[in-house]
Amino acid sequence: MTTPPFRRSDITGLILAGGRGQRMGGRDKGLQPFAGRPLVEHAIARLHPQVGALLISANRNRDAYAAALADLGTDGADGVISDETQDFAGPLAGMLAGLRAACTDYVLTVPCDSPYLPDDLGERLCAALNALPQSDPDAPASPRPLAAYAATAQGPHPVFALLHRSLADDLAATLAAGEHRVRAWLARHKAVQVHFGDERPFYNVNTLDDLLTDSPRAP
């Protein structure tokens, strides 16, 4: 028996925009203009077609992020979530907030500062979770892995991840124990690494100088 394929409606998209923006002088990175519009709007435009619902993890300027979501014709305020703690605990804290808030089994996470993120990210991560070999076609389907994330020849990109919401309690315990490394947490759950051939879609805008170009740097 094969595992049924994913549907778009099975997945909530989560844009991680809750950081301090330290390399931008403390500015709220997702709201900085890039190629004519805020970075978060680039992420919304590329992620929204891949998912059934969309959330933004933000720890300040919630109204501005809600306005960006409202352009999709939804109640943007309902789609903006915040970390459970107020100490800017990093992407794992944003992921936890998304897993808690999602009404779907899976959450597809991306950073707010990657304006060219892959438009087939969800499709490829879902395919990887469905691709486990099944030796006996008549046997019950093996359970899917609980997570997958992107990688390229230049290295892993663990915040581009597909997560099952059942991971929420473990993630909360991980954060409470002081662990904030995304890749270490994913490795503990044997997350599937999915290789992408091109580094450019994972280009991220880190500094104020990066905002001045609309072309990714060569990897």
C-alpha positions in Angstrom: 0.0 0.0 0.0 1.4 3.4 -0.9 1.3 6.5 1.2 -1.3 9.0 -0.1 0.2 12.1 -1.8 0.2 15.4 -0.1 -2.4 18.0 -1.0 -1.8 21.8 -0.9 -4.5 22.0 1.7 -2.5 19.7 4.0 0.2 22.3 4.4 0.5 25.7 6.2 3.2 28.0 5.1 5.2 29.8 7.8 7.4 32.8 7.0 10.0 33.4 9.8 10.3 37.1 10.4 10.8 37.2 14.1 14.5 38.0 14.3 16.5 40.9 15.8 17.9 42.0 12.4 21.3 42.5 14.1 23.2 42.7 10.8 20.8 45.4 9.7 21.3 47.6 12.7 18.2 46.2 14.5 15.8 46.9 11.7 12.8 44.6 11.2 14.3 42.7 8.2 11.0 41.5 6.7 9.8 45.0 6.2 12.9 46.4 4.5 12.4 47.3 0.8 14.0 45.1 -1.8 13.4 45.5 -5.5 10.4 47.7 -5.0 8.5 46.0 -2.1 9.2 44.7 1.4 11.1 41.4 1.7 8.2 39.7 3.3 6.0 40.4 0.3 8.5 38.5 -2.0 8.3 35.5 0.4 4.5 35.7 0.4 4.3 35.8 -3.4 6.4 32.7 -3.8 5.1 30.7 -0.8 1.4 31.3 -1.0 0.8 29.3 -4.2 2.4 26.2 -2.5 0.3 26.0 0.6 -3.3 26.0 1.8 -2.9 28.6 4.5 -0.2 31.1 5.4 1.3 32.4 8.7 4.0 34.9 9.5 6.1 34.6 12.7 6.8 38.2 13.8 7.8 39.6 17.2 7.2 43.3 16.4 5.3 45.4 13.9 2.5 42.9 13.8 0.1 45.4 12.1 2.5 45.8 9.1 2.8 42.1 8.7 -1.0 41.7 9.0 -1.4 44.3 6.2 0.9 42.3 3.9 -1.3 39.2 4.5 -4.5 41.1 4.1 -3.6 41.6 0.4 -4.4 37.9 0.0 -8.0 38.6 0.9 -7.7 37.1 4.4 -7.9 38.5 7.9 -4.2 39.3 8.1 -4.2 39.8 11.9 -5.2 36.1 12.4 -2.1 35.1 10.4 0.5 36.9 12.4 1.9 34.9 15.3 4.7 35.5 17.9 7.2 33.5 19.9 6.0 32.2 23.2 8.9 34.1 24.9 10.0 37.6 24.3 13.8 37.0 24.0 14.1 36.6 20.3 15.0 33.0 20.7 15.7 32.3 17.0 14.1 30.4 14.2 13.3 27.3 16.3 11.0 29.5 18.4 9.2 30.8 15.3 8.8 27.2 14.1 7.3 26.2 17.4 4.8 29.1 17.2 3.9 28.0 13.7 3.4 24.3 14.7 1.2 25.4 17.6 -0.9 27.7 15.4 -1.3 25.5 12.3 -4.5 23.7 11.6 -2.8 21.4 9.1 -0.6 18.3 9.7 2.4 19.9 8.0 4.1 23.3 8.1 6.4 24.5 5.4 8.9 27.1 6.8 10.9 29.7 5.0 12.9 32.8 6.1 11.6 36.3 5.3 14.9 37.3 3.7 15.0 35.0 0.7 13.2 36.8 -2.1 13.9 34.1 -4.7 12.9 31.0 -2.6 12.1 28.0 -4.7 8.6 27.9 -6.2 8.8 24.1 -6.0 10.0 23.9 -2.4 6.9 22.4 -1.0 6.5 19.9 -3.9 10.0 18.6 -3.6 10.0 18.3 0.2 6.7 16.6 0.2 7.9 14.2 -2.5 10.9 13.3 -0.4 8.7 12.3 2.6 6.6 10.1 0.3 9.6 8.5 -1.4 10.5 5.8 1.2 10.9 2.4 -0.5 8.1 -0.1 0.3 9.3 -3.7 -0.3 5.9 -5.2 -0.3 3.2 -3.2 -2.2 0.5 -5.0 -0.3 1.9 -4.3 3.2 0.6 -1.3 5.2 2.3 1.9 4.3 5.3 2.9 6.3 4.9 6.0 8.3 6.3 9.1 6.7 9.3 10.8 8.3 8.3 13.8 10.3 10.6 16.4 8.7 12.5 17.3 5.6 14.7 20.3 4.7 16.6 21.7 1.7 20.3 21.6 0.9 22.6 22.5 -2.0 26.2 21.7 -2.9 27.1 24.8 -0.8 25.5 23.3 2.3 22.3 22.7 4.2 19.4 25.3 4.4 17.6 23.9 7.5 15.1 26.8 7.8 13.6 25.8 4.5 11.8 22.9 6.1 8.7 20.8 6.1 7.6 19.8 9.6 4.8 17.6 11.0 3.0 19.4 13.8 3.4 16.5 16.1 6.9 17.7 16.6 5.7 20.7 18.6 6.0 19.3 22.1 9.5 18.0 21.5 10.6 21.3 20.0 9.2 23.1 23.1 11.3 20.8 25.3 14.3 21.4 23.1 14.1 25.1 23.5 13.5 24.9 27.2 16.7 22.8 27.4 18.6 25.7 25.8 19.1 24.1 22.3 18.6 26.6 19.5 20.3 25.0 16.6 17.8 24.1 13.8 20.0 21.6 12.1 20.8 19.7 15.3 17.1 19.4 16.2 16.3 18.2 12.7 19.1 15.7 12.7 17.7 14.2 16.0 14.5 13.5 14.2 16.3 12.0 11.1 14.9 14.7 8.9 15.3 13.9 5.1 17.8 16.2 3.4 16.5 17.2 -0.1 19.1 18.4 -2.6 18.5 21.3 -4.9 20.8 21.9 -7.8 20.8 25.7 -7.7 22.0 27.8 -4.8 20.5 31.1 -6.1 16.9 30.5 -4.9 18.3 30.3 -1.3 20.1 33.7 -1.6 19.3 35.7 1.6 19.4 39.4 2.2 21.5 39.9 5.4 22.8 43.4 5.3 21.7 46.9 4.3 24.1 46.7 1.4 22.3 43.6 0.2 19.1 45.6 -0.1 20.6 47.7 -2.8 20.8 44.9 -5.4 18.0 42.8 -6.9 20.4 40.2 -8.3 21.7 37.2 -6.2 25.4 37.0 -5.7 27.0 34.1 -7.5 27.4 31.2 -5.1 
